[in-house]
Structure formats: C-alpha cells, structure tokens
Amino acid sequence: MTERFIHEVRVERPPAAEDAAAARARLAERFPRAALRRMTHLGMLVGAAADGIALGPDDAIVYATSYGETRALEDYLASFPAASPLLFQTSIHPSAVQQVLIGRQQPVARLWPLAGRARLVEQALLAAVLEPAPRVWLTGGEERGTWLLERGVASDRAFAFGLLLAADGDGAAGRLAARPASGPDEPGPTLASFADALAARAPLAWTGGGARWSVEWR
Amino acid sequence: MTANADAAAAGVEALDCLTPFGDAAATAAALLAGRRALAPHPVLGPDGGDPVPLALIGGAMDEPVTPRWLAPARELARRIPAGDWGSAREPVVVTSSNFGVGAMHAFTRDRDARHLAHGTPFAAAARLGRELGWGEHVHVLSHACVTAHLGLALAGRLLHRGFANRVLVFSFDFVSPFVAAGFHSLKILNAAMPAPFAARDSGSIGLGDGAAFAVLAAAPAPLRLEAAALHNEMHHFTSNRPDGAGFTACAVAMAAAARGRRVWIKGHGTGTLEAGRLEAEAWRQAFPDAPLVSWKGSLGHTLGSCGLVELAVAAAALRAGRIPGTVGGEAPSFTANVALGPLAAAGFDAAVLSANAFGGAHASFILAHD
C-alpha cells in the first residue's frame, strides 16, 4: 500500500458570476499588487487555495486542470494578428501555478502539470504518491470560459483546490491511500466533484489503474 | 540549490522520432552532415507576416480541419512495438507543449467548429488515442519545453513503484501560427537563424515540428535512462535567475550521478543569448571536460517534445558511432566546452540530455549505454 497524509485542505468555490475583475477585488489582500494586475482568474483561485501554505525548495507540486488558462487563451486569440506577448505566456500551461510561485519567488523541486480529463484526478493522486519530496502540494482547478464555453471547450464553473500531503501522519486531517487491486476500472471523481468532496470532507473510494484509491478523513 | 535525481534506471525497449529529415537515423545523419531543416516561413502561415526560421514536416504551416500532426503521428506510431497501450499495466504518457492548440487559432480564422474538437490537450490526446487504439490510462502532461523530460521521469517512477510493466511515452509538437506568433511577439523568434551558444550580438530561436516515442521498462537494456533531475526556479516567466542557479541545480545533480563516466552533453541550446550563456557556463563548471552540443540550430526547437525527439536522435547517433556537433553554431562560443563539430561516440560511455522551459524549469537525465 502507498499512502500519504493530508495536512491541509483548501477549496475555493467563488460565486458563479465571479470573473477575474471581481476576484481581483475580492482577493486583493492575498497577492502582491504588481503580481495581482496580471493574474488570471484561475491563477488567483489556485493562489488563494495556497494562501499561507509555506512550500520549500525541496517540495513538489502536482497540478491538475483540463482546460487551464481559458480566458488568457481567448484573449490571446483575439489579439491576432498583433499577438500579445503577455497573453501568450499567460496562456501556456501551467501558468496558474507559475503566477503564484513567481509572485512568491518560491522555487520548488518538481512540478507535475497534468492536463488530461478522463481519470485526471486518479493520475494526479498517482503522481503525488510517487513523489519522494517531503511535502507535496496537490492542487488544481478551472476557470469559466466565455466563447469557448459556448462551444463546449471550456469549464462551466470556476474552482480551485489544494491538499498538502506528507508521509508523516501526526496531526493529519486525512489520508490518501492506493492499495494494489486487480478489479476492473470504476469511474473516478471528476476534477470538479473531487473539489466538492474535499470541501465537504466526504470520503472517496474507487478502483482504477490497478489500485484501490481511497481518501479518508479523521 | 541542487536538484535531487531519481535513482532508478529505466530500460529503453524502443525509441524513434520524426523530424523534417525523417526518422531518428535520417535525422542524425542530416545533423552529422551539417544540414539545417530550418528555413524562412511567414510567422502567420497563410496570413503572411515576417519570415522566421521554422522546420516544418510537410513544408507548410497550414491548418486543415484534420490536424496536420495526425498523419505524421500515425506514421511514427507504426514503429511502436505491439502492446496493450493505455491499459493499467501499460499506460501511455503523452507529452506536448502545443497539443492541438493551433486548431484554436484555425477556428478564429475560418469559424469551422470542427477545429475545436482537438483544440485542448486532453482532446488532442484523446484523438490520438482513438486513432492508435489506446485505452483510458493515458497521462497527459504539459510543462512547456521540459514536458518530454517530465514524461520520461514519470514513466520511470511508474515502473519502479510497480504501477506499470511497460510505459509508452509519446510526444508531438507541431508549429502553428498560434505559437510562432507568440514567440515572435516575445522577440525571441525573428528573422535570424539560431546559433546556439554563439557569443553574438543578438539571439534568435527557430521552431520545429517533431514527434517521438519511447517504450520504457524496468528491466535493464543496452540503452538506459538514469538520474532524472528536475528543478523549477520560479523567478520569472521568460527569463532565468541571473546567477544561473537554476541551471546549476540540475548540472550539479548530473555531475554527481555521472561521476566516473566519460560523458558528452546534449544541451538545450535554443539560440537565445542569456539562457545560452548561463547554460553553457553551468555545464562547463559541472563537467569541465565534457563537450556540449545543441541540435536546435538545425531542427529548431520542438518545444515540449524536444527532450524525446533529441533523445531518439542521440540514440541513433550512438548507433552510428558519431555524435553531431552544434549545427548552426559559430565561433566564438560562450564557453570553450561547446563542440561545433561531430564527436566520435567511442570516446564516451554516457550522455547527459537537458532541457529548460518557461518559469525557469530545468530537467536533465543521463542516457547510459553498453
């Protein structure tokens, strides 16, 4: 069995109508002013989830998002033929995490940015339990698109989550475990339903990828 | 800062790539002959714009509804050994920086909604998986220009922690106006051909199409990937710490892992000035006697796929017995360790392969061989 203990849980679920400007006003105290001006909605949500989480240069991050920087992508495309350098670099995966860590000037050992959809949560948990770093910040989220959402290629809601994982169970709030299992794959949580389960401290269990996955709370 | 390297080795069962020159053997031969795949093309493709150096498979940056990366990916995939790819025990790791993002730009040009079906990373990977008959266990990684290195490192971990028997790592990046215009806007893709590690007045990169795959297993093999080291500076989106500490972090880890071996170094070497200078100096300090080469002056920068494309070329060069030098480089170089001409493979028993990316990401590993 492979396990990691959950020491912090953070979930950001802003009002459905919130856009980047509203988030910028709501979260103004959380980020340096110079960095805040250029942050995307997803970057602010991921950063708010990580607020107060002190990471060190030997720690690692696993980041999961299916759509990433949707609004920067939409705005970058609108800037053609005079392509915007700022929107280009902001649209590139994994910009949201980089916005936060560059704002903090916080180096990390390893960053695993996952951009799948089917079994994305399971794969993010797998990357986290494979990581030997003393602490792993498992984070992810989405921002709401506009015209890409109308075309079905963007998230319909904005959210972010973060879990601080470590090998030490003292004082932990929960436990993530993977036990070898040979059964057929079961549907795992989506990124959004995973965030909702974290917010509710709801237990999770499913079989996938040759393992029985569980998230339990103390 | 020092990056910690993963200790376990992964054996390479199969490996190949596709560039404008052809497969890995043809690409290595072209590099040994000093040929450039890069040629001037309009930065906006059919919409014109400034000429910039691009190395394109098929010779044009068009954007049809059927993505132009699909046929080359199919061609390359014919060389992948048979397997239950995408199953729990034989997962696939797809690595790219672009995936199908060029389709998003294509949609804004012609408003054909069919482009959007493969515009996101997961949709592009799913399209590839349907074409190639993969199952559901496909990991999709995207970390700009170190993505392939990450994919290889993740594969090594899956193998050594018992989560997989074999792993297929598949990488593809094809240039589109989306990405060419982006690098042009950052003023690092301009009319000049790249001259990696050359001490000249202005720097420039080229961009290239490329795809590659590797089948990795835990069992030892004549070719082995060892000591994957990763580090993220998080200093600036598009520049590195001026003291070069990010480059040094991986270089020091590689020097420790390669102690006692005679190595050559396949650097990142895109043709930018500041990053090139910091990179060359970091390798010179960590490996005073090891020659440093870059192939992006010929192939262009294949972005998230460069780590796997250039690994396949390195393996082919080892089989051929000669290692291409820094094609497109010119004297004076930043440091004396830069090798402009080819090297005899017989003088070495391992290589260090390295890549860097936006955000100050660094990734290196050792290619060991019998």
Interface residues (C-beta under 8 A of the other chain):
Chain A: T2 P57 D58 S66 Y67 G68 L73 Y76 L77 A78 F80 P81 A82 A83 S84 P85 F88 Q89 T90 I92 H93 P94 S95 Q98 L101 I102 R104 Q105 Q106 P107 V108 A109 R110 L111 W112 P113 L114 A115 G116 R117 A118 R119 L120 Q123 L126 A127 L130 P132 L148 R151 G152 V153 P180 D185 G208 G209 G210 A211
Chain B: M1 A3 N4 D6 L44 D47 G49 A88 R89 P91 S97 F99 V101 M104 H105 T108 A113 L116 G119 T120 P121 F122 A123 A125 A126 E136 H137 V138 H139 V140 L141 S142 H143 A144 L150 L154 R157 L158 R161 G162 F163 P177 F178 A181 G182 F183 H184 S185 L186 K187 L230 H231 N232 E233 M234 H235 H236 F237 T238 G246 F358 G359 G360 A361
